[in-house]
Amino acid sequence: MERNTLRYAINAIGIFGLIILFAYITTYIHEIGHALMIILCGGDVLEMGVKSPLSFDTISGYILTNLPYNVPIVIGGMLATTAIAIILCFTARRTIFSYLMLCLSVCTLYNAAYSLSGFNDFTWLVTYSWWSAMLSLGFVLVNLYIAQLGLNDLFDDIRRYRTLHTVENLISTGKQFIRACTKDRKLAV
């Protein structure tokens, strides 16, 4: 392999690993959003579970509660992922956290696309009332825009090896920190 091809492959593997990690974190954020809404509505979270994002199951997370199915609980998951994606869009663009921003947006868009195949939270929310349909449309439009920004960052990072440089800098900083810690121990002894 040529040097550039090897760097490109390592960079792509690093990006793939970060996206898998962030997809897992996104599932937790989504379910915690549901849980917070359950608590705010006066209910109890009986059980919460998250499967691996690589399970390719239609449901990667679930939450059980003693409350009946209602709009705030359904909105909680989409609101949590969308709110954090918006925060990252304004604060962490062009960093490795733009992959988290991308995963958060894709999570909400996945819920919208999944609704076309059957009855789930998003379908129920859209058919509940006109305002919930407009809110759902707002979630989709905002997340389409943020996902597009995240994809631009992703492809830019792949072309410029930005992720590889970030990881190399983190490793270098870690090595310097370890050297400094061991140097101080030798002096203290």
C-alpha positions as CSV (number, residue, x, y, z in Angstrom):
1,M,0.0,0.0,0.0
2,E,1.2,3.5,-0.7
3,R,1.5,5.8,2.2
4,N,-1.4,8.0,1.2
5,T,-3.6,5.0,0.7
6,L,-2.7,3.7,4.2
7,R,-3.4,7.1,5.8
8,Y,-6.7,7.2,4.0
9,A,-7.7,3.7,5.2
10,I,-6.7,4.5,8.8
11,N,-8.6,7.8,8.7
12,A,-11.7,6.1,7.3
13,I,-11.6,3.3,9.9
14,G,-11.2,5.9,12.6
15,I,-14.2,7.8,11.3
16,F,-16.3,4.6,11.1
17,G,-15.4,3.7,14.7
18,L,-16.4,7.2,15.9
19,I,-19.7,7.0,14.1
20,I,-20.5,3.6,15.7
21,L,-19.6,5.0,19.1
22,F,-21.7,8.1,18.6
23,A,-24.6,6.1,17.2
24,Y,-24.7,4.2,20.5
25,I,-24.5,7.4,22.5
26,T,-27.3,8.8,20.4
27,T,-29.6,5.9,21.3
28,Y,-29.0,6.7,25.0
29,I,-29.7,10.4,24.4
30,H,-33.0,9.6,22.6
31,E,-34.2,7.2,25.4
32,I,-33.1,9.6,28.1
33,G,-35.2,12.3,26.4
34,H,-38.3,10.0,26.7
35,A,-37.4,9.3,30.3
36,L,-37.1,13.0,31.2
37,M,-40.5,13.7,29.7
38,I,-42.0,10.8,31.6
39,I,-40.6,12.3,34.9
40,L,-41.8,15.8,33.9
41,C,-45.3,14.4,33.3
42,G,-45.3,12.8,36.8
43,G,-44.7,9.2,35.8
44,D,-42.2,6.6,36.7
45,V,-39.6,5.0,34.4
46,L,-40.0,1.3,35.1
47,E,-37.4,0.0,32.7
48,M,-35.1,1.4,30.0
49,G,-32.9,-0.6,27.6
50,V,-30.6,0.1,24.7
51,K,-29.4,-2.5,22.2
52,S,-26.3,-2.3,20.1
53,P,-26.7,0.1,17.1
54,L,-25.2,-2.7,15.1
55,S,-28.0,-5.1,16.0
56,F,-29.9,-3.9,12.9
57,D,-33.1,-4.3,14.9
58,T,-36.0,-1.9,14.2
59,I,-36.0,-0.9,17.9
60,S,-32.6,-0.2,19.3
61,G,-33.9,1.2,22.6
62,Y,-37.0,1.1,24.6
63,I,-38.6,2.6,27.8
64,L,-41.4,1.3,29.9
65,T,-43.6,3.6,32.1
66,N,-46.8,3.6,34.1
67,L,-48.2,6.5,32.1
68,P,-50.5,6.2,29.1
69,Y,-49.1,7.0,25.6
70,N,-49.1,10.8,25.2
71,V,-47.6,13.5,23.0
72,P,-44.9,14.8,25.5
73,I,-43.4,11.4,26.0
74,V,-43.2,10.8,22.2
75,I,-41.7,14.2,21.6
76,G,-39.1,13.7,24.3
77,G,-36.8,11.5,22.3
78,M,-36.9,13.7,19.2
79,L,-36.6,16.8,21.2
80,A,-33.5,15.5,23.0
81,T,-31.7,14.5,19.9
82,T,-32.7,17.6,18.0
83,A,-31.8,20.0,20.8
84,I,-28.3,18.5,21.2
85,A,-27.8,18.4,17.4
86,I,-28.6,22.1,17.2
87,I,-26.2,22.9,20.1
88,L,-23.4,21.0,18.4
89,C,-24.2,22.6,15.1
90,F,-23.5,26.0,16.6
91,T,-20.6,25.1,18.9
92,A,-18.7,22.0,17.6
93,R,-18.8,22.2,13.8
94,R,-15.6,21.0,12.1
95,T,-14.7,18.8,15.0
96,I,-15.1,15.1,15.6
97,F,-18.4,16.1,17.4
98,S,-19.9,16.9,14.1
99,Y,-20.2,13.1,13.7
100,L,-22.3,13.0,16.9
101,M,-24.4,15.9,15.4
102,L,-24.8,13.8,12.3
103,C,-25.9,10.7,14.3
104,L,-28.4,12.7,16.3
105,S,-30.0,14.1,13.2
106,V,-30.1,10.8,11.5
107,C,-31.8,9.3,14.5
108,T,-34.7,11.6,14.2
109,L,-34.8,11.2,10.4
110,Y,-34.8,7.4,10.9
111,N,-37.8,7.7,13.2
112,A,-39.6,9.7,10.4
113,A,-38.6,7.2,7.7
114,Y,-39.6,4.2,9.8
115,S,-43.0,5.7,10.3
116,L,-43.7,5.1,6.6
117,S,-43.3,1.4,7.1
118,G,-45.8,1.0,9.9
119,F,-47.2,2.4,13.1
120,N,-44.7,3.8,15.6
121,D,-44.2,6.9,17.7
122,F,-43.7,9.3,14.8
123,T,-46.8,8.1,12.9
124,W,-48.9,8.4,16.0
125,L,-47.6,11.9,16.6
126,V,-48.2,13.1,13.1
127,T,-51.8,11.7,13.1
128,Y,-52.6,13.0,16.6
129,S,-53.4,16.6,15.6
130,W,-52.5,19.3,13.1
131,W,-50.0,21.0,15.6
132,S,-48.2,17.8,16.3
133,A,-48.0,17.2,12.5
134,M,-46.4,20.7,12.1
135,L,-44.0,20.0,15.0
136,S,-43.0,16.7,13.4
137,L,-42.4,18.5,10.1
138,G,-40.2,21.0,11.9
139,F,-38.2,18.2,13.4
140,V,-37.6,16.7,10.0
141,L,-36.7,20.0,8.3
142,V,-34.2,21.0,11.0
143,N,-32.6,17.6,11.1
144,L,-32.3,17.4,7.3
145,Y,-30.4,20.7,7.4
146,I,-28.2,19.6,10.3
147,A,-27.5,16.1,8.7
148,Q,-26.5,17.8,5.5
149,L,-24.0,19.9,7.4
150,G,-22.7,16.8,9.2
151,L,-22.2,15.0,5.9
152,N,-20.3,17.9,4.5
153,D,-18.0,17.8,7.6
154,L,-17.6,14.1,7.3
155,F,-16.6,14.1,3.6
156,D,-14.3,17.1,4.2
157,D,-12.6,15.2,7.1
158,I,-12.2,12.1,4.9
159,R,-10.5,14.2,2.1
160,R,-8.2,16.2,4.4
161,Y,-7.4,13.4,7.0
162,R,-8.6,15.8,9.7
163,T,-9.8,13.0,12.0
164,L,-6.5,11.2,11.7
165,H,-4.7,14.4,12.6
166,T,-7.0,14.9,15.6
167,V,-6.3,11.4,16.9
168,E,-2.6,11.8,16.3
169,N,-2.7,15.1,18.3
170,L,-4.6,13.3,21.1
171,I,-2.1,10.5,21.2
172,S,0.8,12.9,21.3
173,T,-0.8,14.9,24.1
174,G,-1.4,11.7,26.0
175,K,2.2,10.7,25.6
176,Q,3.4,14.1,26.8
177,F,1.1,13.9,29.8
178,I,2.3,10.4,30.8
179,R,6.0,11.6,30.4
180,A,5.3,14.6,32.6
181,C,3.6,12.4,35.3
182,T,6.4,9.8,35.3
183,K,9.0,12.6,35.4
184,D,7.4,14.1,38.5
185,R,7.3,10.8,40.2
186,K,11.0,10.2,39.7
187,L,11.8,13.6,41.2
188,A,9.4,13.0,44.1
189,V,11.0,9.7,45.0
